[in-house]
């Protein structure tokens, strides 16, 4: 497990966006500069020398330690269909991987061993000071709020969306539904189910696109193997 870490860099930067890299000894290329006495020979770019006849040294981006603040959604909708228990499994896996960099809980300070689901849900993030470092937000993403404003306010975010298979592909065409967040009821038929699925796909696309421009994103289905899904979707990378 310690071979993996949470990816803190955007997986899908905004078009034309430049990352603000600091030169140092990391893995990502930063720039070429003219050779100076004392530069290590192994960093000389011999291809550049062949093209120009001048010596250049390759410089790399220094990796600054990340600090992770975890926000675990504890709103009513998370209590349905096994989402809360599954989200806590995801939380514990990611906390274990993030420990070397530093783990904090939103509103609680340094992590002391127990998750602390936030009953108010992600809307609490809109009225509180922005957490430092990278925010790891574990939620079903179903609260009625301005999600794009919320994600952009966090600036650096890892969004883990936990949903039940039944929410992604309802197995009914007619039903009387009750909203656990508002208490309202809604009678639905085939047209409403199709409308729900279309709206959900659009919502998931917006969340995925925005989160990947600010950090990374994964959609996890309750019950699926967690580690392979996070690796496949780019939330985790090898150290």
N, C-alpha and C positions, 0 to 999 in steps of 0.2 A: 504493500500500500504506500509506503514512503517514497516509492519511485515516482509517484504522481503529485501534482500540485494544482491548485486552482488557477486557471488562466486569468490574469488580471489585465491583459492588453485587449483592445477591441478586436473582435474577430471579423468585423465588417466595417472598416472606417468610413466616414462620410466621404463622398467623392471629392478629390482634391485636398483632403485633409492631410496635414503633416504631423507626425508624432513629435513631441518635444523630447528628443533623446539627449542624454548626457554622455559624453565620451568616457570610456573606461574599459574594464575588462569583463564584458558580457559576451553573449553568443550572437547578438544581432549586429550586422554591419552598420556603422554610423557614417563614415566618410573616408576619403583618401586625402592625405596631406603630404606635402613634400618631406622627404626623408631628413631626419635630424640626427646628428651624432648621438649615439646611445640607444637609438631605437633597436628593438630586438630583430635580428635578421629573419626570424620566422614570420614576421608580420609584413615584410616587404612584398609588394604586389609586383611579381615578375612579369605578369602579362602587361601591366601598364608600362613597365620598363621597356618591354619589347616594342610597344607601340610608339613610345615617345622618346626613348633613350634617356629618360630621367628616372630617378628612384623615388618611389612613393611608398608610404607606410599605410597599411589598413588600420583603421581605428574602429572600435566596437562600442556598442551601447552598454553602459553600465546598468546593471539591474538593481534598482533600489528595493529594499525589503518592503513587501506589501503589508498593510494592516487591514484585517477583515472585520467588519462589523456585521453580525448576523441578525436578520429580522425574520422571525418565524411567525407566520400568520396564524392567529388563533380565533379568527372570526367565525360566526355560526356555520357558514357554508363549508368550512374546513372539517366540521364534525360529521359530514355526510360521506357515506360510501368508502370509509376507510382512509380518507385523505390525511387526517391529522396524524394517525399512527405512522403512515407511510412517510409523511413529511418529516417526522421526527427521526426516522431511520436515515433519510437523506441528510438531515441536519447533522447527525452524529458522524456520518461518514465524512462530510466536508469539514467539520470542525477538527476531526482527527488529522486530516491532510493539511489544514491551515495552521496548526499549532506552531510549527517552526517560525512562521512569519508574525504571529500574534493574533489572538482571537478575542473579540469583544462582543457582548450582547447589546442590542439596541436598548438604551435606557437603563442598563444594569451595570455597565462597566466590564471589566475583564471576566472572561468566562470561567466559572468555578465548578463546572461539571454537570449542571442540569439545564435543559432547554427552558426557555421562558416565552411561550406563545403569547403574542400580543392580541388581546381580545378585541380591541378596537379595529384591528386589521390594518392594511397598508395606508389607509387614509390618515393614520396618526403621523406618518412621515411628512405629510404636507404642512403640518403646523409646528413641527419640531425643528430644531437646528439640524442642518445636514450632517450626517455622520462623517467622521474623518476616514480617509482611505477608501477601500472598496466595500460597498454594501452588498452582502449576499442576501437577497430577498427570496424567501421560499413561500409560495402562495399559490392558490388556485387561479388567481387573476380574475375573479368573477365579481369583485366588489364594484359597485357603480360609482366610479370616480374618473377623473381625468388622468388616465394612465400615462399618456405621453408627457404631460407636465410633471408627473411624479418621477418618472424615470430620468427625464432631463435635469430635474432638480438634484437628483442624487449624483449626477455627473459620471461616476464610475460605479458600475453595477454588474452583478452577476444575478440574473433572474432565472430562478428555477420554478417552473410552473408545474404544479402537481394536479392532475385531473384523473377522474375515474373513467374507465372505458365507456361506461354508460352515458357520461356527459358528452364525450366526443362523438359517439354514435348511438343515439337513443334507440332502444329496441321496441318502440311503440309508435303508433300513428294517432292514437287518441288517448287523452288522459286529463285529469284535473290536478294541476301542479300548485304547490304552495311554496312561496319564496321565503326561505328561512331567515333572510336578512331583513325583509320588510314585513313579513306576515301576510302579504297579499296572495290571492289565489287567481289562477288563470286556467280556463278550459281551453285545451288545444286539440287541434285536428291535424290532418296531413299537411295542410298549407302552413300552419304555424310551425310544425316540426321542420319543414323545409326552410322556412324563414330563419328559424333558430340556427340551423346548421350553416346557412350562408353567412349570417351575422357572426357566428362563432369563428368561422374560417377567416373572415376579415379581421376580427379582433385578434386572433392568434398571429396573423401576419404582421399587424402593426406592432404588437408586443415584441415579436421575434426580431423584426427589422430594427426597431429602436434600441432594444437591449444589446444587439450585436454591434451597433455603432458606438455604444457606450462601454461595452465590456463583452459579456457572453450570455448565452441563453440556452436553456434546455427545457423541453416538454417531456415530463415523465408521467407514464400511466401507472396508476396504483397497481402494485404487484409485479411490475417488470423488474429485471435485474438492474440495479442502480448504477454500478460502476461502468459496465459496458455502455449504457445509455449516455452517461456523462462524457465518456471518452469519445463516443461516436459524434456527439453534438458539439464538441469543442470546448466544453466547460473545464475539462481536465487536460493536462499535458504532462509529458515526462519532465522530471527535474533536470 
